[in-house]
Amino acid sequence: MKENIILIGTGQHFNVVLYNLRAQDKYEVACAIDANIENRGKYINGIYIEETYDDLIYLKKKYKTNKFFIAFGNMKYRRETYSYFVSQGWEAVNIIHPDAVVSSDAKLGKGILIECGCLVTPNPEIRDNVVINTGSQVNHDNVIESHVYIASGVILSGGVKIKQNTLLDDGVIVTLGRTVGENCVVGAGAVVTKDTNPNMVIYGNPAREIRTNENIGK
């Protein structure tokens, strides 16, 4: 029998999560919850949106589960929401599309989404609440810290470190052994050829630190 889980958020990323979750065929979505009061009491993509939003004891008893997954993309609120639910005794699950290739010795945290067409090669560490979008590559001996969002088509060469609360936009390449600092935004198509400082917005090929990031992780 599949375990019940509750999804948090019902925006565009909700449909992406639901697609990968249904393909994985491991969990049953008991309901979703949404901060948007207009969605409560409705069905979205076949999933009931609970009228109760913040009574976690009620939700746990009603749906007989303490399993959850964050189904929205905003990085600041992903981190805050994840931390809050864990502090209340809830457990995040991992959603891995069956067409993703994930090495058996990958060290995986919790609350991770690995989408269709991704490649995770030997001996990486992927910590909690990480999203790896369609067709991205996490190569050997990478360390992906918690609350990182990796968009589609990203390539991380071997020995790369991505610090917490960082966003890598579509098509970013991080070359061998480089570190991207925490709270960074790396713009689409950037090629990171040297270590970056924390709290930066980074663009270009080769990538350059453009300005201080005022948003992620703040």
Disulfide bonds with the S-S distance in Angstrom:
none
